[in-house]
Amino acid sequence: MEPLASQLRPQKLEEFVGQKHLVAAGKPLNKAIADKHLFSFLLWGPPGVGKTTLAKLYASALEGQLYELSAVSAGKPDIKALLEEPNWGRPKILFLDEIHRFNKAQQDFLLPYVEKGELTLIGATTENPSFEVIPALLSRCRVFTLTPLSEEDMSEIVDRTKIKLNKEAREWLIRMADGDARQLITVLDNTLRLYGKVTVESLQNTVQSTFLRYDKKGEEHYNIISAFIKSMRASQPDAALYYLARMIEAGEDPKFIARRMVIFASEDIGLAVPTALVVANEVFRAVEIIGMPECNLNLAHGVAYLSNCKKDRSVCNALGLAMADVRMHGNLPIPLKLRNAPTKLMKEMGYGEGYEKYTKEDFLPEKVRGKKYL
């Protein structure tokens, strides 16, 4: 039987839920489809927010030949094969899921065909394309950022399934799915098949069952990376290594793991051991150069080191407080003595006057003067 998620996939843009900043009237993808504007683009966003659906809707509207490949399993021969197929006067559109999993050589191979217009590329990624897509290819693609679906969007999707569930079950399901429509529909569908009815209890049993195995786009992916980070934060290297092993065995992208370690080094260790960031960056570099499976040991060394480091979140917390003030007060005037004075007029107006390099005088704008963030 066709999965419910597939049955519910929108067939036209008007049926699409969420991403109003892209699909509402006059917005970029809506306009591109209406004008039949053929161009390559990247869809960057979390799982289950409509990347595949938007690619299919776009290709259909432009009457293109859509080829769907996953960068996890596809390679140069697959690209060559689709390029050799006749196009019958229709543009060839390649939807490449998880484009961040294509290495530099594979992306270099793809580049000239995109450049010459022989292939229109739609890449989907959960990772920042600035780090994962080579500059030459990135410069030939427009990047559209997708966001997690709102609770209202998720509620509308529940309605579309026509599956009956009470208020408590609906609210629990929406909270659990956390903006991921695919996760919501899959859990709902599986619960109905397994238990014949949808309640909070049956939903919880479905989520906890082994039926939902580790999926790099599903909930377990985020559960394990969360447990991994929290284990390092609690200075428990054994637990952190266990969750690292879980991710390695599941085929997780090692760069995804290493990137989280770099973030962790600044966010959770910070000033307690400033060189932790250097170590984390070197682990990331080793992963890039060596690759799997040999880089597993580099990851393990990094995890053990970061777990055993003293922790200090003061810089992370301080930045949060400073950003809160920036949002609250807006662009406060910079004190005159701190302003640059490149012209005579600016000097006459007092720009830079009275500035001393090593003074203990408060340099904050007047409205937030005296604030202590760190």
Secondary structure as UniProt FT lines:
FT   HELIX           4..7
FT   HELIX           13..15
FT   HELIX           20..23
FT   TURN            25..26
FT   HELIX           28..34
FT   TURN            35..36
FT   STRAND          41..44
FT   TURN            47..48
FT   HELIX           51..61
FT   TURN            62..63
FT   STRAND          65..70
FT   TURN            71..73
FT   HELIX           76..84
FT   TURN            88..89
FT   STRAND          92..97
FT   HELIX           99..101
FT   HELIX           104..115
FT   TURN            116..117
FT   STRAND          120..125
FT   HELIX           129..132
FT   HELIX           135..138
FT   TURN            139..140
FT   STRAND          142..145
FT   HELIX           151..161
FT   HELIX           167..177
FT   TURN            178..179
FT   HELIX           181..195
FT   HELIX           200..208
FT   TURN            210..211
FT   TURN            216..217
FT   HELIX           219..233
FT   TURN            234..235
FT   HELIX           237..249
FT   TURN            250..251
FT   HELIX           254..264
FT   HELIX           265..269
FT   HELIX           270..272
FT   TURN            274..275
FT   HELIX           276..290
FT   TURN            292..294
FT   HELIX           295..308
FT   HELIX           314..329
FT   HELIX           336..338
FT   HELIX           344..348
FT   TURN            349..354
FT   TURN            357..358
FT   HELIX           366..368
FT   TURN            369..370
//
